[in-house]
Amino acid sequence: MISVDLECENKHRFEGEFKNSSSYKNQLENGMIACPVCGSMESRRLYTGCSFQAGPTAGTSIDRKYSSIFEALRSFNNFVRKNFENVGDGFTEKARAMHYDIEEKKYIRKRIKQ
């Protein structure tokens, strides 16, 4: 399911839910989307700050490598735990010292809560 923000020719804003992006395009092209306020069949899609592509895109390896986003996050968390030094509450000072070349640059992290 995808949710799409729409606006009719009379500036009424409304939301539509569709099975997928091709279903939305098909309904739009066939004049099947009507404004619930005025009944206008002329509408356009609004792209808001939280709009995103719901369908798969080329080049995303996360879909192939991990079975879920949670598995990907667990893997990322494990990578950070193994490869980054835990500097605890001194993270800010350590990062600043590395930025100003007072200390050698390395991967650091603050304690990760479980």
Steps between C-alpha positions, in 0.01 A plus 500: 500500500614851423348822624497798264418862580286655227355840417208565266469793258300687768790473748332238723762271650429134564677168538473188290615149580598267218629146469822625335630782281380337177149470647508872582619588146235275343216655704626853427527436124151346487332784690418287802622745766245758615526773765290397802405867562388627157509188280756646258672238287804725441764445768875504536738326734662709774855413596535571869812488713423146608429356154715205396520240227312195624604265222836329459774701336803386306822478694361430847693207638331500843197319352718219371742464788262516797153356544374802697600849606539369855758246388687775315498720811624213718783439254590869498493512881730196520739658247524818709556303821785301341673777305455819705673573830265571792622828652200539732408844628825645363368474143473876440848578626653208310324599174612861539860395568500285186345781297779740602769232445589487868428126499523237227181462301312173556147369512341578834158462656318579816360207695212335312206426729346156482 
